Amino acid sequence: MKRNDKLAVIIPAAGVGSRMQAQVPKQYIPLLGKPILVHTLEKLAKLDGVEQFMVAVSKEDSYFTTSLLPDSRFGHCDGGKERADSVLLALRALASSKPDWVLVHDAARPLVALEDIHHLIAKCVNEGQGGILAARVKDTIKCGAELVQKTVPRESLWQAFTPQMFKYEELLAALELGLAQGANITDEASAMELQKKPVQLIAARTDNIKITTPEDLPLAEFIIQQQGKQHD
């Protein structure tokens, strides 16, 4: 980071995770004895140079408590109906501190490698433009409903991960405009793309999975255990 740059991290955590088929929102499902959200927040808390973290949670969330937050740098705000709404509300909650850059990371991605995040930060700051962690698509990709319509060339296809990092003011403006236009904003990069802003693709580890369906849980447990062995 440049000496005077301020970096904040946003964690949208207002979703219900219906595909998990669980009794609680997926970010609160236990993973090796701790809620998924706690794993994610504790991982992010290890980042150097972050002055503020903002967790966006639903107004109806009865599971969230400030005891889940790792330290005093973490705050929380109301989330919205969709991910983009939650991120926008978190950006507005950060207005008083007005960071130069923001990282946005999924609450259900506790497996992200700190080295990858540090690489993302360095690339974005050095180039002066935003970027996302991603991985080249390995599998053959088919397009179709019940029958294959065509095979999609994969040479230029990437799987988007988080964190995604952008300049605070640029992301704020892109989300406000995109939502006002009724655009389909699935991640922060898509909001920036709509405004013709450059988004760097920064190669990252493929074990940065998003816990989405029940079969992801045992895989996540295995990856956490393996990552722990690598750092022993």
N, C-alpha and C positions, 0 to 999 in steps of 0.2 A: 504494500500500500504506500502511496505517497504520504509524506509526513503529515499533511493537514487533512487528508481525506477521512471522512467519517463513514463507517459502514454499519448498517443495521440489518437484522435478519427477521423475516416474516415467516411465520408458520401458520398457514390456514388449516384450522382444525374444527371446522363447523359442520362437516359432512356426517352422514349417518352410516355410510358404507353398507348399503343394502345387499350387495353381492356377497358379503361375508355370512349372511344368514345367521347373525348372532343376536343375542338379547340386548347388547349394548353397542353403541357406535364403535366402529372397528379400532379407533385410536385408543380405546380403553380395554381392548381385549388383552388378557395377560400373555406375555411372551417371556419365558424363562423367569417367571415370578414378578415381572413388572409390566405395567401397561405399555403398549407399543409407543404411545406418545412420550412417555418418560424416557424410553430408550433413545428416541429421536432427540429430545431436548438435551439429554445428558451428552450425546455425541456433539451436538452443535455448541454446547457450552465450552467445549475444549478448543474452539477456534480462537486464534489470537487476533487482537485488534478490533473486536466487535464491541461497540459501546452499548448497544441496545438490541433486545429481542422483543418481538411482539407476536403473541399467540392470539389468533382470531377464533373465538368459540361462539357457538350458537347461544342466543338468548335463552333458549329452552334447555340448555345443557345442564342437567342436574348432577353430572358425574365430575365436572371440572371443579378443582379447588386449587388455590394458590400454593398449596403444599406440594403440588406436582412440579412446580417451577424450580429449577436447580439453584438459582441465586438471584440477587437483587437487580441484575441487569434485565431480567425477564419481566415484561408486563403483559397484560392481556386486554383485549377489546372485544366488542361484539362482532360476530361474523355475519355474513349474509346468506342468501338463499343458494347462490352458486359460488364456486371458487373465486371467480373474478370479483364478485361483490365483496367477499371476505378480504381479498388482498387490497382492494381499493379502500375499504374501511380501515385496514391496518396502516396503509400508507397515510391516510388522513390522521390517524392516531399518532403518527410519528412527526406530524407537521411542526410541532414546537421545537423538536431537536433537529429537524431538517437534515438528514444524512445526505452525503454525496451519492452513495451507492446503496442499493438494497439487494440482498439475497433472498429469494423465496424458495422455501423447501417444504415438500410434502410431509405432513405429520406421520404418514404411514410408510416413510422410507428411512427406517432406523439403521440401515446397513451401509449407507454412503461412507466412502473412505475420506478421512480428513485430508489425505494427500491430494485427492481429486479436487476437493473444495479449494485448497490452497492454490492449486494449479489454475482453477477457474478464476479466482480472484486476481492472481498475477497477470493472466492473459487479458482480462477485461481492463484492468487499470493501465497496463502497459500499452494496450491498443486504443484506449479511450472509448471503447464501445462494448456493449453488452454481449453476453454469451450464455450458453447452456451446456451442461454436461450431457453427453449423448454417446451412443455406441452404434457402429455400423450394423445394419441388419445382416444376419448370417443366413437365415432360412430363405428358401424360395417362397415368394409371396404371390398368392392367388387373389384375384378379384372376382367376386360373384356372390350370390345369395345361397341357393341350394345347389347350384351347378356352377362349375368354374366358367367364367366368362373370358378371362385372360390371365396370363402370367405377367406380373409387374417386374420390370427390370430393377434389381436391387442395388446396382452399383452406386446410385446416388441417394439411397434411402438410409435414414438414421432413426434410431429409437431415442426419443427425447426423455431425459431424466430431469431430476432436480438435484441440487439447487440450480436456479436460473438467476442471473445477476444483471442488473441494469442500473443506469443512473436514476436516482430518485425522481427528479422532475420529469424525465422522459417517460418513465413507466407510469407515473401518476397521470400525465396528460394522455397517454395512449389508452389507458384503461377507461378514463372518464369519457373520452371520445368514442371508443369502441362500444362501450355499454350504452351510451346515448344513441348510437346508431343501430342498436339491436344486433350487433355482430355476435357470431358464435365464437366466444373466446374460451378456449380449452386450457390454455396455459399463458404465462406472461409473454413468451416468445410470440405467440399468435397475435397478441395485442400489438406488439411492436412491429410485426410483419405487416399488419394492416396499415400502419403509418409509414411503411417503406423504410423502417429503421433497420440497420444491419444487425444480424444476430450471429455471433460466432458459434461454430460447432466444435466443442472441445471434448476429445475422446476420453472416456472414463471406463472404469471397471464395470463389467456387466452384472456383478452381484449386487448392484445398487437397485434391488427390486422394490416395487411398490406392493405392499401387502394388500391384496384386493379380494381374493377368494380363499375359502377354507384350506385348500391344498398349499397355499403360500405359507401358512404358519409353520409346519414342520420344516420346510425349506429354510425359512428365516431363522429358526432355531439352530439348524445345522450351520448356516453361514456365520451366525454370531459366534458359535463355538469355535469354528475354524479361524475366524478373524482374531479371536482371543488367543489361540495357540500361536498365531503368527507374531503376536506382540509380547508373548511370554519371554 
